[in-house]
Each structure stands twice: as structure tokens, then as C-alpha cells.
Amino acid sequence: MTDPPSEPAAVAVALAELRGEVREGFATVNGRLAMLAQRDDQTDRRLADHEQRLDSLERARWPLPSLAALVGAIGLGLTLWQLARGS
């Protein structure tokens, strides 16, 4: 029959097991943090891309109301001109 481990030896074994579990936990947390950082970078790039695309759409759309007003004014002018000619 073997003697039970002495108290200092049991404490040393428990500390070694605890150290291993803590290292494993830190490795898991570090891996998850790295994954979150990568996702954050991807999200930042997608957001910047969307902002750039939205800005280009806004720049391309500004003349539409002006063109509509111009076409309306031309139409009114032609109508008035035809009314003046017909009278």
C-alpha cells in the first residue's frame, strides 16, 4: 500500500493543475479576443466601404432635382410661348 502524498506535495500538484487550467483559459480568451479584433477590423472596412458608396450615390444624385426644375421651367416656357402664338 502507498502512503498518501504529503500535504506540500499535494499542494504542489494542485498548483500545477491549476496553472495548466489557467494557461488553457488564457489561451482560449486570447483566441477569442483575436477573433473579435479580426471581426472588428472587417466591420470597420465594410463600414468605410459603405460610407464611400453612399457618398458617391449622394454626389451622383444632386443634379436630379435641378434637372427636374429645369425641365419644368422649359415646359412652362414652351406652353406660354404656344399660348402667346395662338392668341
Salt bridges, closest charged atoms under 4 A:
ASP49 OD2 - ARG53 NH1 3.75
